[in-house]
Amino acid sequence: LLGRQYLRQNVSRFEFVRFSTSTAQPQPIRILYASQTGTAKLFAYQLSEELSDHYPNRDISVKGWHEINNPAELLTAGSLHVFMTSVAGVGEPPDNGKKFYSWIMNNKNNPSLSGLDYCVFGLGSTAGHLPYYNVIGKNLDKRLEELGASRVLEIGLGDDGDCIEDDFDNWSANFMDLLEDAPDEGGTSMADEVSATQDEAQVEAQDESSKPTTTQEGDPPRVKCPGVALADDETRMISSKYPTLNLIPRKADTVRHHLFKEDGSGSNPNSFYAKGTLKFDVIRNMHAEINGGESGMNEMEVMLSEYSSNKMCNYEAGDHLVIYPVNSQCVVEALLDNLDVDRHAIISVEGQPESYPFPTGLTVYETLSHCADLGALVSPNFVRMILQRKDIDYKAEIAHPRRTLIDLLFQQKRKLSLEDLLFQIAPMKPRYYSIASSFVKHPTRIRLLYRKIKYVTSLGFQREGVCTSYLSYKGDLGNQDTRKANLAAYINRNSEFRLPKEGNVPILMIAVGCGVSPIRALLEERVALIESGRRLGSARLFLGFRTPDDEVFKAPVEEAIKIGALNDVSVTFASGDKDKRLVTDVLLDEGEYVWNHFESGGVAFVCGGARSFGAAVEDVLLKIFQLHGSLDYSDSEQYLRRLINEKKIMDELA
């Protein structure tokens, strides 16, 4: 493909990098992602979209690592491979990337990848487990080179602890620059593909009756859409960039509270929900403490809806309930007011482009309510379109002040076509909540703990968390009313966070804030085991809260102590108490006990509402190992890594 050399800087030296020249046609680009929460997948499709805009004649494909049974089939000779992967848990590959990652890293019979071009973008966070920051992307990048593949661009490292959108934007810009200057075998610049396609389009005959029209120079194109468009002439804006959606007139003016079939028998086959998503009834939702205030913690109890209420939930202590939130109604309606289509118009099942990212058959209102994350940061390219300028400081202008789509549209007085909105907005991600109950005690019900997120941005705008705000309005009407609020959710198995099978193993539990949720589940399980006659090892708990008013679950802790499921508990408060201290301060004071605990074969559970808490606990443990284990810093790190790898330290961090 390319006969030109590219200069790149690699730390302290410069190296020349050359694309393979095995084909005369533009080299196909395969974007391959492994994603735990959906961000890597989102970035993969954003890059695909940008590449398609610049190189419409080039073969560009997007696949998940899990979409092919034979991992070797992901690697195609003659293609440029762009790998995107996040890190899950403590240095683990995402669930949908484990098979390929294990194959590429551990298979001693892997073939030579000589002639295969590649680059890698990793997604990680410096806010937690710093030694494992982007470890999957780094390992993959190194392994591909070891197998003979040719790296065409230095690895990109996205940091969710800072601004991962900006990191990806900068890396993808470098990737695009790399391609833009590259000539093909015949000497034609790749950028020429665009102009060539435009020239062909200008001479192509079109049916004038269906051709979009522009009223004035610079105005967006419009199409006739009777029964859907709000304008008097029955036309609506469409995108000059994205394919036009097929809309049909409304059938009703109601908005569904969920995307299940009307008979409640499960989700629609074309649903936005993941496999296994079920409808849960909210049977209790209340403040978890008396004086917690609007930032206090709340406790929710749910059970499977009536059609399957006799079915047990089948979860274990340590699992998650993964919830699909719904956007705030006022935010949805503010955005609908910006559009020029009927809010109850239906995005038809028939005639939609394959690239459309959401389920069909829903109304515009339902799509914006359930499927689009209206509280998420707007992607850099979407921001450029709204602001109508290429030069942006994404961190300073968008990320740090947390400017949302509504902010940008209202401040810029911009109107969007439905297509420009739906093809660029981030999809709604389900939110993970640690289950705060034990299946042994509550086989048909699940308890959760959450804190409503509410804050003011640096620009003075109030923000609320999409899911915690949604949960806070999910109440029940009491025993006299059979109607219940519903949640769309599924149970996520977390096999990496379990009580030891050997009951005599001593355990240490360390938690702050909402991190008390999985701790409560573990304590309930230990109580039930003791009540059934099991003999258990010792257990000690270190708890930290913001203030004394923030303390929750006193009764379960006292019950566990009374029955012998818990031997000792230390509770600290960061403020509002004369003896204000952090959990890490107490851990350091109890360093000798902590060291002896691990030396005797004990395990520890670290749970907190912020990933930075996990990093703080690791720092304290390193100090303890040096002070009480007489280890130097390097040996302390190795000791900590061994404990983590052997599942002697398990964490549950938000």
Buried (B, 14 or more C-beta within 10 A) or exposed (E): BBEEEBEBEEEEEEEEBEBBEBBEEBBBBBBBBBBBBBBBBBBBBBBBBBBBEBBBBBEBEBBBBBEBEEBEEBBBEBBBBBBBBBBBBBBBBBBBBBBBBEBBBEEEEBEEBEEBBBBBBBBBBBBBBBEBBBBBBBBBBBBBEEBEBBBBBBBBBBBBBBBBBBBBBBBBEEBBEBBEEBBBBEEEBBBBBBEEEEEEEEEEEEEEEEEBEEEEEEEBBBBBBEEBBBEEEBBBBBBEEBBBBBBBEBEEEEBBBBBBEEEBEBBBEEBBBBEEBBBBBBBEBEBBBEEBEEEBBBBBBBBBBEEBEEEEBEBBBBBBBBBBBBBBEEBBBBBBEBBBBBBBBBBEEEEBEEEBBBBBBBBBBBBBBBBBBBBBBBBBBBBBBBBEEEEBEBBEBBBBBBBBBBBBBEEEEBEBBBBBBBBBBBBBBBBBBBBBBBBBBBEEBBBBBBBBBBEEBEEEBEBBBBBBBBBBEBEBEEEEEEEBBBBBBBBBEBEBBBBBEEEEBBBBBBBBBBBBBBBBBBBBBBBBBBEEEEEBBBBBBBBBBBBBBBBBBEEBBEBBBEBBBBBEBBBBBBEEEEEEBBBBEBBBEBBEBBBEBBEEEBBBBBBBBBBBBBBBBBEBBBBBBBBBBEBEEEEBBEBBBEBBEEEBBBBBBB
